């Protein structure tokens, strides 16, 4: 589905990012992966086996403008273009009511979940516009929608809401540039970290990372050419 395409994937070594990276490689894409921790990325490379030949990694921080610019520059230098950007980098914090949430936590969520999307999109868009083609998929969350909001997670919901609105605004801005911008909105993702944090939850109702990766694959393929500005729920049963 993605043969000949060059894709940048941020957060590539995490639970969802690694599923997206593998899925893209299996479907013919060349992947330029942004990762934060060398150890995690090494494990990802090892797990990919022969798919490694179409993967290069860039260590960096998606909340830093220079690192995002360097990531895109690496892709363009190596392959001459960027067709796809998947902004997987993100995180969660919660458990406190708003009046007990300090500014450091606010900044962390806004930087990790929203600023990272802005910076990576800003870095890649000139190349996509010049090439007349692009697919961007961002990761919002069920928490950003009315039906998903929970107590004691206001700043997380706000940061993911920013991703959703930014996606819709970008889609409108880029309507005539042949660049599709969409986002997926997972509920609780079935990861080892989430299982550790919520050991008593019914994990069978959570969404496996691979199901989200498959949705992202579709949105980045030309089969989704008419889908733009969509925020797609991937809730499973949770």
Buried (B, 14 or more C-beta within 10 A) or exposed (E): BBEEBBBBBBBBBBBBBBBBBBBBBBBEBBBBBBBBEEEBBEEBBEEBEEBEEBBBBBBBBBBBBEBBBBBBEBBBEEBEBBBBBBBBBBBBBBEBEEEEBEEEBBEBBBBBBBBBBBBBBEBBBEBBBEBEBBBBBBBBBBBBBEEBBEEEBBBBBBBBBBBBBBBBEBBEEBEEBBBBBBBBBBBBBBBEEBEEEEEEBEBEEBBBBBBBBBBBBBBBBEEBEEBBBBBBBBBBEB
